[in-house]
Amino acid sequence: MRRSCYLALAALMASPVHAQDALPDPATVTVPDVSGGRDPDVVRNGWKYFYFWRADTTYERAYADFADCYRFLPVAGGDALLPMFIAWQGEEALDEKPAGGNQYGIVGAALGALVAGPITRRASQSRMRRCMEPRGYQRFPAPEETWEAIIDGYSQESIAVNAVLASGPRPDADPLPEDR
């Protein structure tokens, strides 16, 4: 028995470890032009549209920081409906179809759709700021179209774009103030 345990342990140690996905090559990452950070209109909207940069940061470190902070972003439909009643004895009576998430009717759904975008955007930006600023990253203003290209719906590819920007040369703009 002991010998079979040793053999199993040796087989596990000899098997290849699941490698993490390799980082995208920064030379292949398409980064949008971030010029225009001194335009007064762009600076005025800097609280909404910005990107991060930190001095003396490597691409690998920036990628790890962004990947870590992306974990805290809100997920669409992430607020699951929990059951309100659990039977202590016997079987639970389950509905044939799950309850809908819209409890305010069609007018409420329409109004919610109007305000959901800015609220979700603000929640995502707030969480990124709370995660990146304590790590020493500064925010720099970006035009709205550039910001949308950088963020790309907070996709996996946007982590690499943000990492290239954060580890690249210092932006030609003044950093935005910290709102603490």
N, C-alpha and C positions, 0 to 999 in steps of 0.2 A: 504494500500500500504506500509506504513511504517513498519507495523508488518511483512509483507512478506519479506521485505528487511532484517529485523533483524533475521528472521528465516533462510533465505538463508545464511546470514553471520555466524550464529551459526552452520549451517550444514557444511560450509566450514572449520570453525575452528575445528570442531569435526572430520573431515575426516583425515585419516592418511596422513602425509606429505610424499611426495616421498623421500624415503631415498636414500642417495648416495650409490653407490656400496661399500661394505665393502672392506677394504684393505686385500690383500692376507696375510695370516699368514707367517711371515718371516721364521718360522721353516720349512715350506713346500716348500719354494723357493729353487730351485736347482741353486747353485752358482758355476761357474767353478773355478778351481784352478788358482789363479792369481800370483803364484810364478814365478820367472824368471825375475823380474823387475830390477835386477842388471846385467843381461846379457848385454854386450856392444851392441850387435845387436838389442836387444829389446829397449834399451835406445835410440839408434840412430834412430829407427823408432817410438819413443815416440810421435813425433808430429802427426803421423797418427793413432796410436793405443794406446789408453789410457782409463782410467776410473777415476772416481772422488771419493774423500774421504774428509771428514771434521771431525775434532775433536769435540767431545761432541755433536754429532748429533743423534737424535733419528730416528728410522726407519720411523715413521709417518711423521716427518719433511722432511726427505730426499725423501720420496715417494711424498709428496706434491710438493717439489721443482722440482723433475724430471717430474711429471705430468704437472706442469705449463710450464716448458721449452720445453716439447715435442710439445706444441701448435705451436711453432715457426719453426718446422722442415719443410723443403720443401715437398710438396705433389706431387706424380707422376701425371703428366697431369694436374697440378694445374693452369697452365697458359692458361686460357680459351680464346678462340678466340672471340673477341667482334665484333659485327656487325659494319661495316664501314659506312653504310648508313641507315638512318631511314627516312621514308617518313613523311613529315609534313601533307600532305593531301592525302587522299585515302589509299588504302591498300598497304602493302609492297609486293613486288614480292619475294617470298621465293623459294629457290632452292629445288629440290626434295631430294637431299642428301647434307649433310654439306661438306664444303670444307675440304680437307685433311690438316693435319698439316705438311706434309713433302713438303717443297718447293724447296728442293735441289736435288731431284731425288734419284735413288737407291744408287749411289756412296756416296752422302751426308748422306743418312740414315745409310749406313755402317760405314762411318767415325764417324758419331755422336754416333753410338752405341759403338764404341771403346772407346770414351772419356767420355761418359755419366756417367759411373760408378764412376770413380774417382772424377769427378766434383760434382756429387750428394753427394758422401761420404764427400768430403771436405766442401760442403755447410752445411751439417747436423752437422758435427763436429764443424765448426766455430760458428754456431748458438748456439749449446750447450755450448761451451766455453764462448761465450758472455753472456749467461744467467746464468751459474753456477759459474763462477769465481768471479763475483761481490758479490755473496752470501757467499763467503768464502771457496768454495770447491777448493781443490788442485787436479791437474792431476798427475796420476802415470802411468808409462809405462806398457803395457801388450803385450804379444806375439800376433801375428795376429790371430791365431786360437782362443785364449782366448777372444780377443776383439770381434770377430765375434759371439762367443757364448754369450757374455754379451749383445751385441747390438741386435742380432737376428732380423735384419731388422727394428729396432726401433719399435718393436711390443709392445703391451700393457704389455705382460709378462716381457719385458726387463725393464720396469719401476721398478718393484719389485726387479729384480736382481740388478739393479743399486743402488736402495735404500738400499738393504742389504749390498752391498759393501761399499757404502758411509757412512753407520752408523756403520760398523763393526770395528774390531781392526785396528790399524794403519798398513798399508802395509809395508812389509819388502823391501822397496826400497826408493830411494830418490825421492822427488817430482820433476816433470818437471818444468823448469822455465816458468814464464809468459812471453809471447812474446808481449809486449806492445810497 
